[in-house]
Amino acid sequence: MQLAFRRYESDDQPQVEEIWSLSFFGGSPLPDFVPFCADGQSVFVAEDVAEPGRILAAYKLHHLTAWRGSSYVDGADDDRDGVYLTNDGVGLVGVRPEVRQTGVGGKLLRWGLAEMRGRGTHFSSLYAFSEAYYRRLGWESTGTRVQIFCPNKRMPRLKVNLPVRQLTADQWPLLEAAYDRFARRYCGMSRRSQVRWDRVLRPKDPNDPVIYALGDPVESYVVLNANRAGWNDQTIVEFVWTSVESYRSALGFLANLGINQRSLVWQEPSDGPFRYTHHDKTVEQHLIPPPQFRIVDVPGAIGALRTNASGEFRFQLSDEQLPENDGPWRVAFSPAGVNVTPCDEADLHFSVQTLTQAVLGEPSLATLVARGYVRSHSESATAAATALLTEQRVYCLEIF
Ligand SMILES: CC(C)(COP(=O)(O)OP(=O)(O)OC[C@H]1O[C@@H](n2cnc3c(N)ncnc32)[C@H](O)[C@@H]1OP(=O)(O)O)[C@@H](O)C(=O)NCCC(=O)NCCS
């Protein structure tokens, strides 16, 4: 089957909506919280060349960013300690049921990677229906999401030392400073525009969302889906804190809020305060799938990094989907900038997946080398590379 790939045109919309409806919404119309193509989004399609105008598959890109800190700073105040890399979030990948498993989805995604690289996108990310499917195309699970499932009676009873107020979705600017501080602590977090806030705070139910902010200015906040019936599992959609103290106040508040619920459920990154300071064997803590990231433009992404260190190393990778990324590459870095140029030989050998993890920072390059996932012929090259690609915690709060 011959396919043509392109950005959607307005005539395609009914067919794309039909594919998404069949793939994700049981044949029902798209819900209001899924706009067809809002600001900051693009939709791409695969068309059957033999039957012009017939759309066989589609997906949506959310144009996001991904923070990459240079050192493990606690909420850097400006961009000197890191950089927001461009990051296209892939969502709603859907193929007409009658042509599934014939290569259409894979070809559309492969074409999409070249399209992203052509626009200078550094990274792509997604939440996979199957990690194995996207791993074959170069995406890899990066970072950690710990889901904490805490029965009400096990919630730590902590004093709420900050004033608590309920906010409405249009008051999101009051949350922005706390979010930004949190985002600069975790690689992979996106800078949020109004469109992104709308996506997170857009109601799925007429009573959604319920937002509680602690402190003035806001030091921590929680976003909940409305849960009017008592004795349920209350899910916290987003939990952000700027310090241990503001986390403790928020947890104390959640214990009060959940007093008539069976349990509270929320997520934290791998260095989350619950694990470090409230571990309790009666509370379930599960590792749930983190997003998969993929480096799209190797010299572009590495060349955009910020660092206070200086050094040089050479590395090789082979990228079957994007051969333009194939090395070897020489990386020379200093506080003045990072230079990535082609060279002849390599000291370190990456797959697309391990390079993605090392550039974002979890698992770190140091761990990847020590455990044999990345091969190195030179200790000095490893030392230089780990000075640039420092260990970080990777986390992502975007929904797409
Ligand atoms: C998932 C989907 C997009 C894949 O597209 P597709 O065109 O059907 O799949 P492709 O033909 O590109 O790929 C098929 C290959 O993937 C493999 N594959 C399929 N499902 C897989 C899975 N769950 N895990 C790993 N590999 C898988 C197949 O074995 C096949 O491998 P082969 O090429 O070696 O034979 C499509 O089936 C679909 O629309 N599904 C419903 C919606 C959905 O789940 N979307 C994903 C949202 S993240």
The ligand as a Tripos MOL2 file, in Angstrom:
@<TRIPOS>MOLECULE
LIG
   48    50     1     0     0
SMALL
NO_CHARGES

@<TRIPOS>ATOM
      1 C1         -1.1550    0.9600   17.8580 C.3       1 LIG1
      2 C2         -1.3210    1.3080   16.3920 C.3       1 LIG1
      3 C3         -1.1690    2.8100   16.2080 C.3       1 LIG1
      4 C4         -0.1740    0.5880   15.6550 C.3       1 LIG1
      5 O1         -0.2610    0.8540   14.2950 O.3       1 LIG1
      6 P1         -0.3210   -0.3460   13.2290 P.3       1 LIG1
      7 O2         -0.2960    0.2710   11.8770 O.co2     1 LIG1
      8 O3         -1.4700   -1.2410   13.5680 O.co2     1 LIG1
      9 O4          0.9970   -1.1530   13.5710 O.3       1 LIG1
     10 P2          2.2340   -1.3640   12.5960 P.3       1 LIG1
     11 O5          1.7560   -2.1590   11.4250 O.co2     1 LIG1
     12 O6          2.9520   -0.1040   12.3930 O.co2     1 LIG1
     13 O7          3.1780   -2.2520   13.5100 O.3       1 LIG1
     14 C5          2.9460   -3.5800   13.6300 C.3       1 LIG1
     15 C6          4.1590   -4.1470   14.3200 C.3       1 LIG1
     16 O8          4.1300   -3.7720   15.6790 O.3       1 LIG1
     17 C7          4.1230   -4.9110   16.4900 C.3       1 LIG1
     18 N1          3.2400   -4.6870   17.5980 N.ar      1 LIG1
     19 C8          1.9210   -4.5500   17.5750 C.ar      1 LIG1
     20 N2          1.4420   -4.3870   18.8190 N.ar      1 LIG1
     21 C9          2.4980   -4.4300   19.6330 C.ar      1 LIG1
     22 C10         2.6500   -4.3670   21.0220 C.ar      1 LIG1
     23 N3          1.6000   -4.2640   21.8310 N.pl3     1 LIG1
     24 N4          3.9100   -4.4210   21.5130 N.ar      1 LIG1
     25 C11         4.9680   -4.5630   20.6970 C.ar      1 LIG1
     26 N5          4.8750   -4.6540   19.3760 N.ar      1 LIG1
     27 C12         3.6520   -4.6040   18.8490 C.ar      1 LIG1
     28 C13         3.5790   -6.0340   15.5920 C.3       1 LIG1
     29 O9          4.0430   -7.2740   16.0330 O.3       1 LIG1
     30 C14         4.1360   -5.6610   14.2500 C.3       1 LIG1
     31 O10         5.4740   -6.0880   14.1510 O.3       1 LIG1
     32 P3          6.0920   -6.5840   12.7580 P.3       1 LIG1
     33 O11         6.1460   -5.3510   11.8910 O.co2     1 LIG1
     34 O12         7.4560   -7.0980   13.1070 O.co2     1 LIG1
     35 O13         5.1610   -7.6280   12.2400 O.co2     1 LIG1
     36 C15        -2.6830    0.8330   15.8290 C.3       1 LIG1
     37 O14        -2.7730   -0.5660   15.9590 O.3       1 LIG1
     38 C16        -3.8950    1.4700   16.5070 C.2       1 LIG1
     39 O15        -4.4520    2.4220   16.0010 O.2       1 LIG1
     40 N6         -4.3070    0.9250   17.6640 N.am      1 LIG1
     41 C17        -5.4570    1.4720   18.4320 C.3       1 LIG1
     42 C18        -5.1400    2.8060   19.0680 C.3       1 LIG1
     43 C19        -3.8910    2.7670   19.9320 C.2       1 LIG1
     44 O16        -3.7170    1.9200   20.8060 O.2       1 LIG1
     45 N7         -2.9730    3.7300   19.7010 N.am      1 LIG1
     46 C20        -1.7360    3.8590   20.4280 C.3       1 LIG1
     47 C21        -1.8300    4.9550   21.3870 C.3       1 LIG1
     48 S1         -0.2810    5.1730   22.2610 S.3       1 LIG1
@<TRIPOS>BOND
     1     1     2 1
     2     2     3 1
     3     2     4 1
     4     2    36 1
     5     4     5 1
     6     5     6 1
     7     6     7 2
     8     6     8 1
     9     6     9 1
    10     9    10 1
    11    10    11 2
    12    10    12 1
    13    10    13 1
    14    13    14 1
    15    14    15 1
    16    15    16 1
    17    15    30 1
    18    16    17 1
    19    17    18 1
    20    17    28 1
    21    18    19 ar
    22    18    27 ar
    23    19    20 ar
    24    20    21 ar
    25    21    22 ar
    26    21    27 ar
    27    22    23 1
    28    22    24 ar
    29    24    25 ar
    30    25    26 ar
    31    26    27 ar
    32    28    29 1
    33    28    30 1
    34    30    31 1
    35    31    32 1
    36    32    33 2
    37    32    34 1
    38    32    35 1
    39    36    37 1
    40    36    38 1
    41    38    39 2
    42    38    40 1
    43    40    41 1
    44    41    42 1
    45    42    43 1
    46    43    44 2
    47    43    45 1
    48    45    46 1
    49    46    47 1
    50    47    48 1
@<TRIPOS>SUBSTRUCTURE
     1 LIG1         1 GROUP 0 **** ****
